């Protein structure tokens, strides 16, 4: 996968519908840090919104699950 482990954690939280503040609390980060992660992840994945990022994440998880059998 093209994301770091921390980026994957943040992406999973976005896909779960969590706002940055809840994600920050859950991961022990500052809200601003989470916001920066989300912006960076959207650039890396080519997604333009949190909703598109969530869809991208679900597709990636499905792909990995399929490959692992």
C-alpha positions in Angstrom: 0.0 0.0 0.0 1.2 3.5 -0.8 0.5 5.0 2.7 2.5 4.8 5.9 1.0 3.0 8.9 0.0 6.3 10.5 -1.6 7.5 7.3 -3.6 4.3 7.1 -4.8 4.7 10.6 -6.0 8.3 9.8 -7.6 7.1 6.6 -9.5 4.4 8.4 -10.8 7.0 10.8 -11.9 9.2 7.9 -13.6 6.2 6.3 -15.4 5.5 9.6 -16.8 9.0 9.4 -14.9 10.4 12.3 -14.2 14.2 12.4 -10.6 15.3 12.9 -11.1 16.1 16.6 -12.2 12.5 17.3 -9.5 11.0 15.2 -6.9 13.2 17.0 -8.2 12.0 20.4 -8.2 8.4 19.3 -4.7 8.4 17.9 -3.2 10.8 20.5 -2.5 13.5 17.9 -3.3 17.2 17.7 -6.4 18.1 15.6 -4.2 20.3 13.3 -1.9 17.3 12.7 -4.8 15.1 11.7 -6.0 17.8 9.3 -2.5 18.0 7.8 -2.5 14.2 7.4 -5.9 14.2 5.7 -4.8 16.8 3.2 -1.5 14.9 2.5 -3.4 11.6 2.1 -5.9 13.2 -0.3 -3.0 14.5 -2.4 -1.3 11.0 -2.4 -4.5 9.2 -3.3 -5.8 11.7 -5.8 -9.0 12.2 -3.9 -10.7 15.5 -3.6 -12.9 15.1 -0.5 -13.2 13.0 2.7 -16.0 11.1 1.1 -13.9 10.2 -2.0 -11.1 9.2 0.4 -13.4 6.9 2.3 -14.5 5.2 -0.9 -10.9 4.8 -1.9 -10.1 3.2 1.4 -13.0 0.8 1.2 -11.8 -0.3 -2.3 -8.2 -0.7 -1.1 -9.4 -2.9 1.9 -11.5 -5.0 -0.5 -8.5 -5.4 -2.9 -6.2 -6.5 -0.1 -8.8 -8.9 1.3 -9.3 -10.4 -2.2 -5.5 -10.8 -2.7 -5.1 -12.5 0.7 -7.8 -14.9 -0.2 
